[in-house]
Amino acid sequence: MSSMLIAIGSLTLIGLTLGAILGIAARRLAVQEDPLEEELKAMMPGSQCGQCGFAGCAQYAGALAKGEAAITLCAPGGKPLIEALSAKLGVAADLSGVEDKGPEHAFIVEDICIGCTRCIRECSTDAIMGANKLMHTIIIDACHGCSKCVKVCPTDAIVMVQYPVTLANWHWQKPEVENTPTKPEVVPAH
């Protein structure tokens, strides 16, 4: 009985000692994150598609924070993300070459899909369901609209389409800015 208590006490002492060492090491060796990089990462779509030329959104946000990348590289983020990054970083954005198509998802025209599975291998979110030599389909909720699957399809069976407008995703159009006087005219009461 006493040898069992000694063993339990020894294991407890070893566990407490190693836990204390790990706690001290975690505090002393902690890597400080750049707050700007964290804010930029939160603004990214999180699709990890790699179209920007970086491995993922975190790496792109890091390059933006260091001023090593252009703000116009994120295809899934589109024009709204470019405008938000421009405002956050205080840099001018050239939006002349950016087409604002709105949110899109991939759609497979099933009549011409040959089931080659190239699109499945290219999809980073597993939004394409199908098997070799069988028809494929898109899981719309999982598709982030990167359009990488469109580029690899040998039969052009994949097209990008707008999300259908429903009550859940419908929004008012932004009002257009008119050249109006800054002060409204005051009409005296009679």
Secondary structure, DSSP 8 states (H G I E B T S, - for coil): -HHHHHHHHHHHHHHHHHHHHHHHHHHHT-----HHHHHHHHHS------TTSSSSHHHHHHHHHTT-S-TT--TTTHHHHHHHHHHHHT-----TT-----SEEEEE-GGG-----HHHHH-SS--EE--TTS--EE-TTT-----HHHHH-TT--EEEEE----TTT------------SS-------
